């Protein structure tokens, strides 16, 4: 199944414990828009942060390694 690349396909991490402090991301927009939208799971109609793909990649690496981002 191919997901559309113009509409966000939101998902939460499989590591989320559903404690209410989760975010959703839509990685399907990376190739067409060059950004990864992020939003608060509790407020899906609220503001969305759009990170450039390189910034999002750096952010994930920082989370995985425990190293602060510059």
Backbone as JSON, one array per atom type, in Angstrom:
{
  "sequence": "XXXXXXXXXXXXXXXXXXXXXXXXXXXXXXXXXXXXXXXXXXXXXXXXXXXXXXXXXXXXXXXXXXXXXX",
  "N": [[0.84, -1.18, 0.0], [0.61, 2.16, -0.9], [1.16, 5.22, 0.6], [-0.42, 8.43, 0.45], [1.46, 11.3, -0.56], [0.94, 13.91, -0.08], [-0.8, 14.39, 1.97], [-0.73, 14.38, 5.46], [0.24, 11.42, 7.15], [-0.33, 10.47, 10.12], [1.4, 9.18, 12.96], [2.24, 7.59, 16.09], [5.09, 6.84, 18.11], [6.13, 3.46, 18.57], [7.19, 3.12, 21.01], [5.83, 4.68, 22.73], [4.05, 5.11, 25.74], [1.47, 5.71, 26.07], [0.8, 7.6, 27.99], [-0.11, 10.15, 27.76], [1.71, 12.12, 27.1], [2.62, 12.29, 24.46], [3.82, 12.62, 21.06], [2.92, 13.03, 17.63], [4.05, 12.11, 14.39], [4.53, 12.76, 10.88], [5.98, 11.2, 8.66], [5.72, 10.66, 5.98], [5.69, 12.92, 4.43], [8.22, 13.77, 3.94], [9.73, 13.37, 1.53], [8.34, 14.83, -0.46], [7.87, 17.36, 0.63], [10.04, 18.02, 2.16], [10.05, 18.29, 4.86], [9.27, 17.26, 8.24], [6.33, 16.97, 9.77], [5.23, 17.58, 13.12], [3.13, 16.99, 15.88], [1.11, 17.53, 18.84], [-0.26, 14.78, 20.4], [-2.55, 14.9, 22.01], [-3.78, 17.16, 21.11], [-4.79, 17.29, 18.27], [-5.74, 19.15, 16.44], [-4.41, 21.4, 16.92], [-1.45, 23.52, 16.85], [1.18, 22.75, 14.49], [4.44, 21.62, 14.23], [6.92, 22.0, 11.84], [9.65, 20.36, 10.96], [12.73, 20.61, 9.21], [13.97, 17.88, 7.25], [16.66, 17.16, 7.78], [17.11, 18.34, 10.27], [15.24, 16.96, 11.82], [16.3, 14.38, 11.64], [18.74, 14.78, 13.01], [17.7, 15.42, 15.52], [16.43, 12.96, 16.23], [18.69, 11.28, 16.34], [20.03, 12.48, 18.46], [18.22, 11.91, 20.55], [18.41, 9.12, 20.62], [21.1, 8.67, 21.25], [21.54, 10.18, 23.48], [22.88, 12.49, 23.4], [23.18, 15.99, 23.51], [21.67, 18.24, 21.14], [23.26, 20.6, 18.95]],
  "CA": [[0.0, 0.0, 0.0], [1.34, 3.41, -0.98], [0.49, 6.33, 1.28], [-0.31, 9.69, -0.27], [2.58, 12.11, -0.1], [0.52, 15.3, 0.12], [-1.61, 14.42, 3.17], [0.02, 13.75, 6.55], [-0.16, 10.13, 7.71], [0.16, 10.64, 11.48], [1.58, 8.01, 13.81], [3.03, 7.76, 17.3], [6.13, 5.84, 18.27], [5.77, 2.21, 19.24], [7.75, 3.23, 22.35], [4.93, 5.52, 23.54], [3.34, 4.32, 26.75], [0.11, 6.24, 26.1], [0.6, 8.34, 29.23], [-0.61, 11.47, 27.47], [2.77, 13.06, 26.75], [3.12, 11.78, 23.19], [3.72, 13.42, 19.86], [2.71, 12.3, 16.39], [4.84, 12.6, 13.28], [4.06, 12.35, 9.56], [7.22, 11.09, 7.87], [5.43, 10.48, 4.56], [5.83, 14.18, 3.7], [9.64, 14.12, 3.84], [10.22, 13.42, 0.15], [7.68, 15.86, -1.28], [7.86, 18.67, 1.28], [11.33, 18.28, 2.81], [9.84, 18.53, 6.29], [8.56, 16.26, 9.03], [5.41, 17.63, 10.7], [5.11, 17.01, 14.46], [2.05, 17.62, 16.62], [0.74, 16.96, 20.13], [-1.31, 13.77, 20.24], [-3.76, 15.32, 22.72], [-4.36, 18.33, 20.46], [-4.53, 17.08, 16.85], [-6.14, 20.31, 15.63], [-3.59, 22.51, 17.37], [-0.32, 23.87, 15.99], [2.06, 21.7, 13.99], [5.82, 22.03, 14.02], [7.47, 21.38, 10.64], [11.11, 20.34, 11.02], [13.43, 20.13, 8.01], [14.33, 16.48, 7.43], [17.99, 17.04, 8.41], [16.94, 18.69, 11.68], [14.53, 15.84, 12.43], [17.27, 13.29, 11.75], [19.64, 15.15, 14.1], [16.9, 15.3, 16.74], [16.29, 11.54, 16.56], [20.01, 10.79, 16.74], [20.26, 13.01, 19.8], [17.41, 11.14, 21.49], [18.91, 7.75, 20.69], [22.44, 8.61, 21.84], [21.58, 10.94, 24.71], [23.78, 13.63, 23.16], [22.4, 17.2, 23.2], [21.87, 18.82, 19.81], [23.89, 21.94, 19.02]],
  "C": [[0.88, 1.24, 0.0], [0.53, 4.51, -0.31], [0.6, 7.59, 0.44], [0.8, 10.54, 0.31], [2.2, 13.57, 0.09], [-0.35, 15.47, 1.36], [-0.84, 13.74, 4.3], [-0.59, 12.42, 6.99], [0.45, 10.09, 9.11], [0.32, 9.3, 12.18], [2.4, 8.39, 15.04], [4.04, 6.62, 17.37], [5.59, 4.59, 18.95], [6.31, 2.2, 20.67], [6.87, 4.08, 23.28], [4.17, 4.63, 24.52], [1.91, 4.8, 26.94], [-0.2, 6.94, 27.41], [0.15, 9.76, 29.0], [0.44, 12.49, 27.09], [3.42, 12.64, 25.44], [3.02, 12.83, 22.08], [3.48, 12.47, 18.69], [3.58, 12.92, 15.31], [4.24, 12.08, 11.97], [5.27, 12.31, 8.62], [6.95, 10.93, 6.38], [5.58, 11.77, 3.75], [7.29, 14.57, 3.45], [10.1, 14.29, 2.39], [9.6, 14.55, -0.68], [7.76, 17.25, -0.69], [9.19, 19.03, 1.94], [11.23, 18.58, 4.28], [9.14, 17.33, 6.92], [7.64, 17.02, 9.99], [5.32, 16.85, 12.02], [3.97, 17.75, 15.17], [1.81, 16.88, 17.94], [-0.42, 16.0, 19.93], [-2.61, 14.2, 20.88], [-4.47, 16.47, 22.01], [-4.14, 18.24, 18.94], [-4.93, 18.24, 15.94], [-5.36, 21.56, 16.01], [-2.43, 22.77, 16.41], [0.53, 22.65, 15.63], [3.43, 22.3, 13.76], [6.34, 21.28, 12.8], [8.99, 21.48, 10.69], [11.68, 19.93, 9.67], [13.92, 18.7, 8.28], [15.7, 16.31, 8.09], [17.91, 17.36, 9.89], [16.25, 17.56, 12.42], [15.47, 14.66, 12.64], [18.25, 13.55, 12.9], [18.94, 15.01, 15.45], [16.76, 13.84, 17.17], [17.61, 10.93, 17.01], [20.34, 11.24, 18.14], [19.47, 12.23, 20.85], [17.98, 9.74, 21.7], [20.25, 7.66, 21.42], [22.53, 9.34, 23.16], [22.51, 12.14, 24.61], [22.94, 14.86, 22.84], [22.69, 17.69, 21.78], [22.48, 20.19, 19.95], [22.87, 23.05, 18.95]]
}
